Amino acid sequence: STYNIAIVGPMGAVGQEVAKILIERNFPIQSIKLLGTSANKGRKINFNDKIIYTKEAREGAFEGVDIAFFCVEAEISKILAPIAISEGAVIIDNSSAWRTEPDIPLIVPEVNSESLKNHKGLIANPNCSTIQMLVPLKPIHDKYKIKRIVVSTYQAVSGTGKNAIDELNTQAKAYVNEKEIANFVYPYQILFNAIPHIDSFIENGYTKEEMKMVNEANKILDKNIKVNATTVRIPVFRGHSESINIETELAFEIEDIKKLLKSSKGIAVIDDPKEYLYPMPLYATDTDDVYVGRIRKDFTVDNGLNMWVVADNLRKGAALNAVQIAETLIELKLL
Ligand code: 2RA
């Protein structure tokens, strides 16, 4: 069968990627609606060589929609999601609005698709940095039982949105043309810099982005794992990188870890330092896999492991994961 689809927020970085991936993966589409703000109403968008005009996302817009991909910020999702559900749509939401709600499934298909079973019409897509961390940790946790995760991230500006992509471009051009470098999106110049501040700080000294990784990992993988995160913005356009250190209950051999990861869905192991082979964001851009390399023991503890994990934050980190959730809903007949 085919499905009536809506993309809410089709003009943003994630919304555009959802449209691209739906077409690439030949998603069974009956009809497509592109829903935006009243200001964006009537915009022409080319979807699969068809011109579609954006409509306003409001009461009545979701009538007849089977699956709605929400690619808007949390405040808008909080208003629109209940409307869309009341009009019969199943929502896959990319924002942080619903992720920690106990009865809202927070899904990485390779990790916890069984949690889709009791959805009530709204499924939350995890934060990009959480998704790429959990895909390789899931098979390791199942076999060796992870007890602690310490992660540091190196996040691309596209995670902030199109305005940040434009800002990095503008700063690079200003540098080349020896013009003054201005910053509007971030508190400091991002070009040639590293800003240890993603989203906002909370009272415990961490940022919301860091607490998302902690809370979402505990909800999706295992609430007993101790998780500690430091998230940093770097001047890369696309692709988040993460240095992940874990401790497991059970002993492991590196070769077995590599074999396990190589045989796990959605993972590509690139790990041969002698040949200069390791994951990098420049080469992960526009691809679907989560890349794992620099796999090595942490000799300072009994069962310690270090990995370097890279993925395209707009694809597996957001749009691809959302489309894979929709594919899983169809496969499990949960629509
Ligand atoms: C970021 N993970 O990179 C956050 C939201 N996409 O800014």
Residues whose N, C-alpha, C, O or C-beta is under 5 A from the ligand:
A	BS01	2RA	N127 C128 S129 Q155 A156 G159 T160
